[in-house]
Amino acid sequence: SIDESQSIDPERNKLGGLLLALQDCFGAVAVTAGQMIDRARRGFSEEGDAESRLGEVLDEIAGEGTAINSRRLGRWLERNRERVVGGLRLHGQVDAHLKQFRWQAHGGPAERTP
C-alpha cells in the first residue's frame, strides 16, 4: 500500500528527520547548508539535543568519515526541494547576495507562532 511504501522510503525518512531538526534548531530562519553543518558540529557534546539530532541526520545524508560533505548535502537538498513530509516542506530559495540556497522547514507549529 502507499502507507507501507512511505514508511520504508529511506529518503523520505531522512527528509522528515531533517525538517524536524531544522525547525528545532532554526525555527523560521532560512539557513545555508554550511550553517546547518556549523550548528550540528556544536551539538555533538549533548546527546539528544536539537543540534545532535541535526548532526545525526546530516551525517546520514552527506557523511564522509567524520565530516559532512557540504557539496553532497547541497545536492541532496536541491533534489528534495519543496518536498513535504509530515506537514513540513523543505523550502529553498536562492540568496542573491550569497549566491547560494537558503533552506528552511515551512509549516508546522513554528510558522503559526507570532
Secondary structure, 3 states (H helix, E strand, C coil): CHHHHHHCCHHHHHHHHHHHHHHHHHCCCCECHHHHHHHHHHHHHCCCCHHHHHHHHHHHHHEECCEECHHHHHHHHHHCCCCEECCEEEEEEEECCCCEEEEEEECCHHHHCC
